Amino acid sequence: MFVDSHCHLNYAGLAERQQEVLAGARAAGVTTMLNISTRAAEWNDVLAVAEREPDVWASVGIHPHDADTHEDIETALLVEKARHPRVIGIGETGLDFFYDKSDRDRQRASFRRHIAAARETGLPLIVHTREAEEDTKAIMAEEMGKGAFTAVIHCFTGSADLARAMLDLGCYISLSGIVTFKNAADLRATAHLVPRDRLLIETDSPFLAPVPHRGKPCEPAYVIETARMLSGELDWPIEDLARETSDNFFGLFAKASA
């Protein structure tokens, strides 16, 4: 049984056939999915899926791409929304200096507000970071010094140095279908650095469909392809990998197991 620790069931490509997608995931052995929000306008829809589907959970957060248009989203509002019984994480949040769709200072400020919400609620922070390793390391270390919080670096594609820095802070690392790509040798090498009790797997559906589904909208059922690749790469029986990554998910997102 597998957990998809990060998907977007309300995004185009999945939303219009959501019941079919969920049925496919369940048939493939995916027993739990975390449906991630990225902007305030979708919070209610994301929560509605989690209310309706017992194997789907929700997060509340603002993606760094949307930091410019969400300056009014303060820590207090995130904390309030996180009281919902089906909300188990804060995010996704973080820094994206690759696309630079929002001002970098606004991204940093939003990131810190989300960290404060994670600290206050005790819920894990779901971190997006792309081409922003130094700032991510600095903010995470500084904020951890103000008071501990838990976090997962989702869809990890960074350097081995970033992985070590985040692991040193106690973070979890989540790997997506990118690890199956032909040009992802460095990422597969970095996977060996992640302790087995700190590894999660995800799809980031509907993006990043793994081999052999490249070119299609990704969906939670495909998390099994990431598991298969990692099983071979790490010489880790897939049944054990499935069990431990699922246990890791419920250990980190403890509200879901409560």
SEGU-159841 format. One record per residue (C-alpha): residue in one letter; chain; x, y, z negated. Coordinates in Angstrom, 2 decimals, m for minus. Example, Ala and Ser with C-alpha at 12.3 -4.5 7.8 and 13.67 -1.06 7.14 Angstrom:
// residues 2
- A	A	12.30	m4.50	m7.80
- S	A	13.67	m1.06	m7.14
//
This chain:
// residues 258
- M	A	0.00	0.00	0.00
- F	A	1.33	3.40	1.02
- V	A	0.89	7.03	m0.01
- D	A	1.01	9.91	2.48
- S	A	2.31	12.62	0.19
- H	A	1.73	15.51	2.62
- C	A	m0.84	15.85	5.39
- H	A	m3.17	18.50	6.82
- L	A	m6.49	16.79	7.38
- N	A	m8.22	20.11	8.07
- Y	A	m5.94	21.13	10.94
- A	A	m6.98	20.90	14.58
- G	A	m6.16	17.47	15.93
- L	A	m7.44	15.76	12.79
- A	A	m10.36	17.86	11.50
- E	A	m12.62	17.13	14.46
- R	A	m12.21	13.35	13.96
- Q	A	m11.52	13.29	10.25
- Q	A	m13.59	10.22	9.39
- E	A	m11.91	8.23	12.15
- V	A	m8.48	9.35	10.91
- L	A	m9.30	8.40	7.33
- A	A	m10.62	5.00	8.40
- G	A	m7.44	4.39	10.38
- A	A	m5.27	5.27	7.41
- R	A	m7.18	2.96	5.11
- A	A	m7.05	0.10	7.61
- A	A	m3.26	0.56	7.83
- G	A	m2.87	0.31	4.05
- V	A	m2.60	4.00	3.19
- T	A	m4.45	4.22	m0.10
- T	A	m3.74	7.82	m1.13
- M	A	m3.33	11.08	0.80
- L	A	m2.46	14.59	m0.40
- N	A	m4.23	17.18	1.78
- I	A	m2.16	20.36	1.76
- S	A	m3.44	23.93	2.01
- T	A	m1.44	26.72	3.62
- R	A	m3.72	29.78	3.44
- A	A	m6.56	30.97	1.20
- A	A	m9.20	30.77	3.94
- E	A	m8.87	26.98	4.06
- W	A	m8.84	26.27	0.31
- N	A	m12.57	25.52	0.11
- D	A	m12.46	23.16	3.09
- V	A	m9.42	21.32	1.77
- L	A	m11.08	20.95	m1.63
- A	A	m14.30	19.74	m0.03
- V	A	m12.48	16.80	1.55
- A	A	m10.93	15.87	m1.80
- E	A	m14.32	16.11	m3.50
- R	A	m15.88	13.85	m0.90
- E	A	m13.09	11.28	m0.45
- P	A	m11.81	9.51	m3.59
- D	A	m8.45	8.64	m2.00
- V	A	m7.72	12.22	m0.91
- W	A	m6.27	14.89	m3.22
- A	A	m5.69	18.60	m2.64
- S	A	m3.17	21.37	m3.20
- V	A	m3.56	25.16	m3.30
- G	A	m0.95	27.44	m1.86
- I	A	0.22	29.88	0.78
- H	A	2.69	28.82	3.46
- P	A	5.67	31.17	3.93
- H	A	4.40	31.88	7.46
- D	A	1.39	33.56	5.85
- A	A	3.14	35.52	3.10
- D	A	2.58	38.85	4.90
- T	A	m1.20	38.44	4.93
- H	A	m1.50	37.07	1.39
- E	A	0.29	39.60	m0.79
- D	A	m2.84	39.76	m2.95
- I	A	m2.55	36.08	m3.95
- E	A	m1.12	36.35	m7.43
- T	A	m0.02	33.63	m9.83
- A	A	m3.21	33.98	m11.86
- L	A	m5.41	33.10	m8.87
- L	A	m3.30	30.04	m8.05
- V	A	m3.58	28.93	m11.67
- E	A	m7.34	29.43	m11.64
- K	A	m7.80	27.43	m8.44
- A	A	m5.50	24.69	m9.73
- R	A	m7.95	23.97	m12.55
- H	A	m10.11	22.11	m10.06
- P	A	m9.96	18.41	m10.98
- R	A	m8.94	17.38	m7.45
- V	A	m6.03	19.85	m7.17
- I	A	m2.78	18.11	m8.08
- G	A	m0.07	20.40	m6.61
- I	A	0.91	24.01	m5.95
- G	A	1.82	24.82	m2.35
- E	A	2.95	24.47	0.17
- T	A	5.18	27.43	m0.43
- G	A	8.81	28.28	0.17
- L	A	10.94	30.00	2.79
- D	A	11.03	29.76	6.58
- F	A	13.76	31.87	8.16
- F	A	13.62	29.89	11.41
- Y	A	10.37	31.35	12.69
- D	A	10.40	34.45	10.45
- K	A	6.64	34.83	10.82
- S	A	6.56	36.83	7.56
- D	A	8.92	39.35	6.05
- R	A	11.66	37.54	4.14
- D	A	11.23	39.57	0.96
- R	A	7.50	38.83	0.97
- Q	A	8.29	35.15	1.42
- R	A	10.65	35.25	m1.56
- A	A	8.07	37.05	m3.72
- S	A	5.33	34.58	m2.78
- F	A	7.64	31.66	m3.48
- R	A	8.34	32.98	m6.98
- R	A	4.62	33.48	m7.68
- H	A	3.98	29.87	m6.74
- I	A	6.84	28.70	m8.96
- A	A	5.31	30.62	m11.85
- A	A	1.98	28.90	m11.17
- A	A	3.64	25.49	m11.11
- R	A	5.36	26.23	m14.40
- E	A	2.13	27.47	m16.02
- T	A	m0.07	24.62	m14.79
- G	A	2.47	21.82	m15.08
- L	A	1.61	20.79	m11.51
- P	A	4.38	20.00	m9.01
- L	A	5.56	22.65	m6.57
- I	A	5.46	21.62	m2.90
- V	A	8.37	23.34	m1.16
- H	A	8.85	24.11	2.54
- T	A	12.34	25.29	3.47
- R	A	13.75	25.83	6.94
- E	A	16.96	27.67	7.81
- A	A	16.87	29.18	4.31
- E	A	19.07	26.86	2.30
- E	A	21.09	29.42	0.34
- D	A	18.04	31.43	m0.68
- T	A	16.13	28.26	m1.55
- K	A	18.95	26.99	m3.74
- A	A	19.39	30.36	m5.45
- I	A	15.68	30.92	m6.17
- M	A	15.06	27.37	m7.33
- A	A	18.07	27.42	m9.67
- E	A	17.26	30.87	m11.05
- E	A	13.61	30.03	m11.64
- M	A	14.45	26.66	m13.18
- G	A	16.61	28.59	m15.64
- K	A	13.54	30.57	m16.72
- G	A	11.63	27.40	m17.57
- A	A	11.45	23.92	m16.14
- F	A	8.97	22.88	m13.45
- T	A	8.69	19.88	m11.15
- A	A	8.98	20.05	m7.37
- V	A	9.20	18.12	m4.14
- I	A	11.07	19.33	m1.08
- H	A	8.62	18.26	1.59
- C	A	9.53	17.14	5.12
- F	A	13.19	17.35	4.21
- T	A	15.41	18.25	7.18
- G	A	18.18	20.13	5.40
- S	A	21.82	19.43	4.79
- A	A	23.30	16.90	2.42
- D	A	24.40	19.86	0.31
- L	A	20.80	21.07	m0.05
- A	A	19.66	17.57	m0.93
- R	A	22.29	17.30	m3.68
- A	A	21.42	20.75	m5.04
- M	A	17.70	19.97	m5.19
- L	A	18.30	16.55	m6.73
- D	A	20.54	18.16	m9.35
- L	A	17.56	20.36	m10.29
- G	A	15.40	17.26	m10.74
- C	A	13.42	17.65	m7.51
- Y	A	11.99	14.88	m5.40
- I	A	12.73	14.56	m1.67
- S	A	10.01	13.66	0.83
- L	A	10.89	12.31	4.27
- S	A	8.61	12.51	7.30
- G	A	8.51	10.93	10.74
- I	A	11.49	13.08	11.74
- V	A	13.68	10.39	10.19
- T	A	12.63	8.09	13.07
- F	A	13.77	10.52	15.78
- K	A	16.78	9.53	17.89
- N	A	18.63	12.75	17.07
- A	A	18.07	12.46	13.28
- A	A	21.24	10.51	12.41
- D	A	22.32	13.15	9.88
- L	A	18.95	12.99	8.15
- R	A	19.12	9.21	7.97
- A	A	22.56	9.52	6.40
- T	A	21.19	12.02	3.86
- A	A	18.44	9.55	2.96
- H	A	21.12	7.38	1.38
- L	A	21.80	10.16	m1.16
- V	A	18.26	10.16	m2.54
- P	A	17.74	7.98	m5.61
- R	A	14.99	5.49	m4.99
- D	A	13.01	6.82	m7.93
- R	A	12.96	10.31	m6.38
- L	A	11.91	9.48	m2.81
- L	A	8.50	10.18	m1.25
- I	A	7.24	9.59	2.28
- E	A	4.83	11.72	4.30
- T	A	3.50	12.48	7.75
- D	A	2.95	16.26	7.75
- S	A	0.02	15.34	10.04
- P	A	m0.93	16.45	12.62
- F	A	2.70	17.37	13.31
- L	A	5.87	15.32	13.84
- A	A	4.42	12.01	14.96
- P	A	7.07	9.34	14.42
- V	A	8.42	6.88	16.94
- P	A	6.58	5.07	18.56
- H	A	3.77	7.66	18.51
- R	A	5.71	10.66	19.84
- G	A	3.55	13.04	21.85
- K	A	0.37	12.21	19.94
- P	A	m1.22	14.09	17.05
- C	A	0.26	12.57	13.92
- E	A	m2.05	11.04	11.34
- P	A	m1.67	9.50	7.88
- A	A	m1.65	5.91	9.19
- Y	A	1.70	6.66	10.82
- V	A	3.46	7.04	7.47
- I	A	4.11	3.32	7.81
- E	A	6.53	3.99	10.69
- T	A	8.60	6.24	8.43
- A	A	8.55	3.50	5.81
- R	A	9.69	0.92	8.37
- M	A	12.61	3.07	9.49
- L	A	13.71	3.75	5.92
- S	A	13.33	0.11	4.98
- G	A	15.85	m0.85	7.65
- E	A	18.14	2.13	7.11
- L	A	18.31	1.68	3.34
- D	A	18.18	m2.14	3.35
- W	A	15.12	m1.91	1.14
- P	A	12.29	m4.43	1.60
- I	A	9.27	m2.52	2.86
- E	A	7.01	m3.95	0.18
- D	A	9.36	m2.62	m2.51
- L	A	9.72	0.72	m0.74
- A	A	5.94	1.07	m0.50
- R	A	5.48	0.25	m4.18
- E	A	8.24	2.52	m5.45
- T	A	7.42	5.54	m3.29
- S	A	3.79	5.17	m4.38
- D	A	4.85	4.95	m8.02
- N	A	7.05	8.00	m7.49
- F	A	4.09	9.93	m6.10
- F	A	1.90	9.19	m9.09
- G	A	4.76	9.87	m11.46
- L	A	5.30	13.31	m9.94
- F	A	1.64	14.15	m9.26
- A	A	0.59	12.85	m12.65
- K	A	m2.82	14.56	m12.55
- A	A	m3.83	12.08	m9.83
- S	A	m3.04	9.10	m12.03
- A	A	m4.68	10.62	m15.10
//
